[in-house]
């Protein structure tokens, strides 16, 4: 353990020393030696701290108007010619990840990454047409018919979709189009329509559709406006009404006829003693045979896998409704679901749907190496992640005095975030395994919908051989892995300085959960009295009257900052990087007590200045820690004679 800690300490300490000497140290030929340090954390951290210093307006007193002081030079930096020397407007994590993916997908090197990049390019190219082309661009429905093999086989027939009863009967479509096989084909390609069948390692789950799509009558009609263009308006009304009755029946919103609720004598019962199981009639048997056949499972895999039906009553009810509904109506509804699901208005959805493949690419670090090494990123995350510090602080508090006297004893393996991430990535993001599995995927050029379903099918098939991972469980490594990668991209796009480089404003403000009614109303009363006593439009504009909504924001901001401040102080006391940290900050004329105030304030620069300036100033001026850090004189505007101790209102 001691060896590992020194391996972490040494690079940071060396980084700090090199940072201080970087301005004066030169190589033998007179060139600056910083090019070498660019491979480490120095350049990124140095640039962040430089921006923090340059954003300040030193002519504005911090104890007079801290927001104006901390953000005074934002306009000048925003106009700087070099984007590396400017701080862009506030970006949310999703925007950062999207921009990074858009700029870097052409540089992906792993097989999963290349598949995802190709799919993204094809998604963006949908509907594109040469300016000199005289052909009318194909519609979404026409592209689906061309690119999905199981639809293309019936392309001429489906060009007349949706079907009315006389069309279905006259053209004898019941012999050509089978809703069971269509639904199974779509489900096997990752697009569930009537049943939700999904997998974990050697386990098959069968569940009803949790959110069976069922818009209003008008919603159905509007969603089919393109495919029904040129047909009689009554067609849309008839088809929409039929599908709405069906989907409401599937959702259990309409009562079943009593004759339909009787047990189906033709069903093959698979009920086991003491365990409720599905009753498989001819329809469900055909569905599952087609579904598993398309996924190429062996008989041994199917026989040995656990089968877990979830909510058998709802599944049985839904399939009773299907059994007694015209096949034409079911076929229309299944096709309508496919048309809606494959609309893909935002191609960035691919990164969320195939997040595992994207993270496997990122974890190999090919596209991140020019900007940041993985070891350094892991060190940043371990040092600056609020969740990690919360877990560690909780452990120390349980150990009480023992944990403080013997800190090494509480540095247990599960608290070493970097090790957790590496072990989890080796298993869950194993690039060799992913390459072997997805190497069987064959994309066709300029075929977005077909390729999308092929990749979905491979992902579904792979899930059968992969352990189940709940990525929203904060106790699991997958949660830390996802947020670690998000943190890295956020750090590169919109650096969140020093300790505040956690996971964005949302995480930092989680102390909203600590809000109590008495505390809020006490804050409301106190802030109003501060305004009445101290507001002066000319001399003390920072005490302007606040609306009740703004008071709530000040209350939340104050308590959130207190939570962050406690974490930061714990980090300073508990970590062994304090010396190096102080060494670096002093070089920039900062200190460990003031830097967090600047870091938080500069996340709000140029964002509705009037609102955020009031929120930040009124929150800071009521903090004794602010007065201590900036040594505000008793007559200073940011040092009111009576403080609203918002954090003492519990």
Buried (B, 14 or more C-beta within 10 A) or exposed (E): EEEEEEEBBEBBBBBBEBBBEBEEEEEEEEEEBBEEBEEBBBBBBBEBBEBBBBBBBEEBBBBBBBBBBBBBBBEEBEEEEEEEEBBEEBBEBEBBBBBBBBEBBEEBEBBBBBBBBBBBBBBEEBEEEEEEEEEEEBEBBBBBBBBBEBBBEBEEBBEEBBBBEEBBEEBEBBEEBBBBBBBBBBBBBBBBBBBBBBBBEEBBBBBBBEEBBBBEEEEBBEBBEEBBEEBEEEBBBEBBEBBBBBBBBBBBEEEEEEEBEEEBEEBEEEEEEEEEEBBBBEBBEBBBEBBBEBBEBEEEBEEEBEEEBEBBEBBBBBBBBBBEBBBBBBBBBBBBBBBEBBEBEEBBEBBEBBBBBBBBBBBBBBBBEEEBBBBBBBBBBBBBBBBBBBBBBEBBEEBEEEBEEEBEEBBEEEBBBBBBBBEBBEEBBBBEBBEEBBEEBEBEEBBBBBBBBBBBBBBBBBBBEBEEBEBEEEEBBBBBBBBBBBBBBBBBBBBBBBBBBBBBBEBBBBBBEBEEEEBBEBBBEBBBEBBEEBBEEEEBBBBBEBEEEBBBBBBBBBBBBBBBBBBBBBBBEBBEBEEBBBBBBEBBEBEBBBBBBBBBBBBBBBEEBEBBBBBBBBBBBBBEBBBEBBEBEEEBBBBBEEBBBBBEBE
